[in-house]
Amino acid sequence: MMYKELLARKKKIGIIGLGYVGLPIALEFAKDFDVIGFDINGERVKQMQNGVDPSKELDRATFENKNIQFSDDLKVLKKANFYIVAVPTDIDEHQVPDLSPLLGASKTVGQVIKKGDYVVFESTVYPGCTEEDCVPIVEQISGLKAGTDFKFGYSPERIVPGDKVRTLTTILKIVSGNDAEALEEISEVYNHIIEAGIHKADSIKVAEAAKVIENTQRDINISLMNELSMIFDKMNIDTKAVLAAAGTKWNFHKYHPGLVGGHCISVDPFYLMHKAKQLGLDPQVIAAGRRVNDNIPHFIAKRLVKTLIEKGKNPGESKVLILGITFKENVADIRNSKVVDLVKELMEYSINVHVVDPVANPNEVAHEYGITLLEQPLGKYDAIMVTVGHDDYRTLDISYFKKLSNGFAVLFDIKGIYDKDLMDDITYWRL
């Protein structure tokens, strides 16, 4: 029995990929199991060996008193018996799923897996990917037969970056396995750390589909809010006030407009669309939601230019301050940040853009996007945009924005975090 042998520390758990998903899982398992944390990035491994989370999600205390060995050495990883793959899945410049990290991790598993071992995939994928793309690679590299020589399953990650309430152990976990025995063993292993409980999916494809539609549903709902925001803006109606009124009905779903970036909501729908197109289907609603959300940076930039002109300012001679560049509040992750798209849109109008973010890593921003982060605002600005709801920004008041403004203050509150009634003395706009 795999679970009992892991608990008795006769066997070890190996986590492949130590990002915002893999590292918390590895450390949680390391409370009661022997764990090997594996990552191909040697610099990240060194940081974790020193008790530092490169993603800045976990503090140093989280690393203390854990039975874990961090390594980028396959010889070390081979000592494990229950492998969990938690590498990122993204899209390329053509919005096609980029499976290279996942397929690379599958090759890694193939190099270390042994008879009797298990492998569980957590990366977000389209239905069928585990059995059709990943497992065959493991079989080919290892020379072992799936289902006979080793067991496998899929258990989608549900970690919410930056959420200190809904953490790993408090979120119900979906699990699946290639057969009844695999499902039971995988369930027992995860159930040991998940306080919220386990949902046993009917099949691996069901578990994969469940994960990918979670974020697709959110994407579509937010796209409706964004479209409504554009409509109401034309009518000079405050969208937030409309949603507050509509939200008094018990069955109204409370979503809000905004920039939809990151590595989940804005990416996962493309995986489902990709699979649908392979099957000869052309998904209309999902694609429409993506188009609306991807258009929001352009809409906001155009709206700001219109406001600047109305205030008698030449956009090409204007300076705009952007507060926040990460994809989400209080999170250092800048992957697929739609604020970057907004910055580029503003630059298309020859606007001089300054960007400040107290959470983002300046080196990462410069490397990924060629954007220089300032430590603090410099000089006066013709307009200010608060694009991310970091805690540091929620306490700012009207006097702060006036002090930084070149003449009459213009504030674009993209996240809607300020009280509109307290902004009467400036030009205030929100989605």
N, C-alpha and C positions, 0 to 999 in steps of 0.2 A: 504494500500500500504506500503510494508516494507521499501522501500527507503525513502519515505516521512516521515515516523515515525522515522526512524533513523536520518534523517536530522533535524527533529524537536526535537530530543533528548528525544523522548518518549520511544525509545528502544535503546539497546546498541549492539555494535559489540564485539564478543569474539574471540580472536586469541588464538588457542591452539598450543603451540610449538613456543618458542621465540629464535630460532637460527638465522642463517644468512638470512633466508627467512622470518620467522614470525615477527621478531622484526621490520625490516624496514616497513613492511606492517602495523603493529600495530601503529607505530609512525606516519605514513603518514595519516592513517584514523583518528588518534587522533587530527588532526588539526581542523576538522569540525564535528567529531562525538564523542560520549562517547564510550570509548573503555576499555575492560578488557583484559589485557595481561596475559595469563595463561601458566605456565610451571611447570612440576612436580619436577624440580630441584630447591629446596629451596634456595640454595646458589646463583644460577644464578638470581633468583628473587630478592634477596637482593641487588645484584650488580646493577640490572636495577632500583630498587627503589632509588638507590643512583646516578643514571644518568651514569652508566658505562655499556658499551656493552661488554659482555664476549667474543664475537667473534672479538672484536677490529676493527670492520668495521665502526662504527659510533662514532662521538665525543660527548662530553658531551652536547654541544649546541643543538644537535638534540633532546634531551629529554625535552628541556625547552618549557614552555607554551603549553603543550599537555594535552588533556583531557583523561588521561589514568591511570588505576589502575593496578599495577602488583601484581599477587597473585598466590599461589599454593593451594588455598582453593576452593574446589568445590562449596561451598555455595556462594562464590563471583561470580564464573563463571556462576552460574545458573541465575544470574541477566541479562545475555545477551540474545539476541534473534536471532542474525545473526552470526553463528559460522563459523570460517575459520580454517581448520586443516592444519598446516604447519610443520608437523614433518618429520624427515629424513626417507628415505627408502634406505636400504643398502642390501648387500648380505652376506651370511654366508661363512664359510671356504670351503664349497663345491660349491660356486658360485651360490647358489640358493637364490632367493629373500627372504629377512628377513622382513616380514611384521609386526613383533611384535610391533614396536612403533606406526605404523598406526592403527593396530587393537586395541591396547591399547587406542589410542586417540578416536577411534570409540566408545569404551566402555565408555569413559569419556563423550562424546557427549550424549550417551544414558542415562546417569545419570542426565543430566541437561536440555536436550531439552524439549520443551513444545509445545502444539498445536499452530500452526501458525508460528513457528520458521523456520529458514533456516539453512542448513549446507552446506558448500562448501569445497571440498577437493582440496588441492594444491600440495600434495606430488606426486612425479613421480612414476607412476605405469604402469602395463601392461593394455591393453584395456580390460575393463570388471571388473576391480578390485573394482571400486567405487560401482557399482550396485550389484555385486556378492559377495563381501567380506565385504565391509565397512557398507553399508546401512542396510543389514540384522542384523548386530550386534546392530546398533542404534535402530532398530525396537524391537529386542529381549529385550534389556535392558530397553528401555523406555516404551514398551507396546503400542507405537504409530504406525500408519500405514503411511509408506512413500508415498508421493504424495497426500495423503488425509489429514493427520494430520500435516505433515511438508513437506517442499519442500527441494530439494537438488540439488547440481550441482558440476561441476568440472572445475577448472580454473588453469592450470599448471603454476607453478612458472617459471620465466625466469630471475631471478636475477643472475648477473655475479659477483662473489666475487672479490673484488679488483678493479673493473672497476668504476672509478669515473665519467665517461662520460655517459655510457649507464646505468643509474640508474633506479630504479623501475618505476618511473613515465614516463620515456622516452622510455620504451619498450612496444610495442603493446601487449595487453593482450587478450589471448584466453579465452572465457567463454562458459559455456554450462549449461543447466538445464534439469531437468526431464520432464518439459513440457514448453509450450510457456510462461505461466505466470512466471514461475521460471526463465527462460532465460532472460526475460525482466527485472525483478526485480534485478537479480544478475548483469546484464549488467549495469544497472543504478548505482548501488552501486559502482562497480569498476570504471565506467566511471568518477565518481566524482573525483578520484585521478589520473587516468591514462591520461596523456596529449597526449600520442601517439595514443590513440584510442582503440577501442574494436573490436575484431573479434568474431562474434557469430558462434560457431561451430554447425554443423548439429545435433550432438548428443554428449552425454557424452563420448561414446567410441571413437568418432572421435577426441575429445579434448585430451583424454588420449593417443591415438595413435600418434597424432601430436607431443606431447611432447617427447615421448620415441624415435621417429625416428629422432628428431633434433640432439640429442647427438649420436645416432647410426650412423647417416650419417657422423658426424665429426670423430667418432672413426674409421670408415672404411677408410676414406680419409687419416687420419694420419697414419694408418697402411700401406697404400701404400707408403707413404713417408718414413716410417721406413724401409720397405722392400727395397726400392730403395737405401736408405742410406747404407744398408748392402751390396747390390750389388756393388754400386759405391766404397765403401771402399775397396773391393777386387780388384777393377780396378785402385785404387789410384786416383780417381776422386773426387773433392770437391763437395758434394751434394748441398751445399748452392749456389755455383756458377752455378750449373746446373739449379736449381730452379729459380735463378735470370734471367738466359737466357731464359728459357721456359716461365717465367712469362711476357715476353714482348709481348706474343700473347694475344689478348683481351679476349679470352674465356678460358684461362688457369686458373684453380682454385688454389689459393695460400694457400696451406697448407705446414706445415713444420714438419720434424721428431722430436721426443722427447719422454720423459717419460710421459705416459698417466695415470695419477692417479686422485685423487680427488673423489668426491661423485656424479659425473654426467656422464662424458664421459666414464669412465671405469666401471661404474655400470649399467647404463640404458640398454645397449645392452643385458645384462643377463636377464632383465625383459621380453624383447621381445622374446628372445630365450626360456625362460621358458614357456611362453604362447604358442609359436609355437609348442613346444614338447608336451604340453598337447593336442594339436589338431592333433597330429600325424605327424607333419612336422619336418624335420631336417634342420634348416637353415645353409647353407654352407658358404656364404659370410660373414655374421655377425660373425660366429664362427671363421672363418679364421682371420678376422681382430683382434679379441680379442687375438688369439694365438700369432700373430705377435707382438702386442703391449705389451703383458705380457712377451715376451721373450727379450725385449730391455734391461732391467737391466743385464741379463745374457750376452748379446752380448757386452755391454759396459765394464763389468768387465773382460771378456775374452780378449777384445781388449787392456785394460790397462795392464793386465798381460803380454801379448805379447810384449807391448812396454817396460815394465820394463826389461824383459829378453833381449830384443834387446839392451838396454842401459847397460847391464852387471850387472843388479841388481837382487838379489834373492827376489822374491815376498814375501816369508815367513819371510824375514828380512826387508821388506820395510814398510815405514810409509806414509800413504796417507791422505791428507786433503780434506774433503768434505765441500764445501761452499753452504749451503742451504739444508733444509730438508722438508719444507712445500710443499704442492702439487702444489703451484702456486706462482708466484712472488708477493711480497708485501702483502701477505695474511698469517694470522697466522694459518690457518686451516691445520692440519697435517693428516686429515682422508684419509686413503688409499693412502698415499704418496708412489710413486714408488721409491723415493730416498731411502726409508727404505729397499726395496728389493735389491737395488744396494749395500747398505752397507752390507747387509747379504751375498750377492754374493761375495764381496771382502773378507769378513771374512772367507768364505769357503776356500779361498786360503791362509789363515793364515796371511793376511795383517793386520797390525795395523792401524785402521781407527780412525781419529779424525773428529768430526762433529761440525761445527759452523753455527749458524743461528741467525741473529739479530732480526728476527720477531717472530719466534716460541717460545712457552712457554716451558722452560726446564722441568718443572714438568710434563706437559702433555706428552712430548716426552718420558720421563723416565717411566711414568705410562703406556703409550700405547705400547711402543716398547722396553723398557729396554735399551734405548740408552742414554748415558750421553752427553748433549750438553756442549761444552766448551764456555766460554765467548769470547775467542780469540784464535788464533792459538798458539801452543806451540812448540818451537824448529824448526827444519828443516824437510822438507818433500821430499820424493822421487818422489812424484807426487801430483798434486793439481787438483781437479775436481770442476768446478763451475756448480752446478746442478740446481740452481734456479736463475732466472734473477731478483733478488731483485735490487732496485735502488742503494743500497749501493755497489753492486758489479759491476755495469755498469761503474763506474768511475775508477775502478782499472786499472793499466797499467802494462807493462811488468816488470818494476823495482820492483813492489810489489811481483810478482810471483818469480822473481829471488832471492829476499831477503829471501823468505821463503823456498827456494829450497836447497836440499842436493846435491850439485854438479850441474850438468846440469839440467836446469828446464824442467819439463814435465807438460804441461797444457792440460787438457781435458775440452773443452768448450761445455758442453752438450746442452746448449741453443743457442749456436752460437751468443753470444752477443758482441764478440770482433772482431776487424778488423784483418783478417788473415795476411794482408800485414805488420802489425806492430809487428808481432810475429815471425819474421824471425830468431831471435837469440835464440829461445827456441824450444823444441819439442812441436808442437801445433797440436791438433786433435779436430775435432768436428763432430757431427752426420751429 
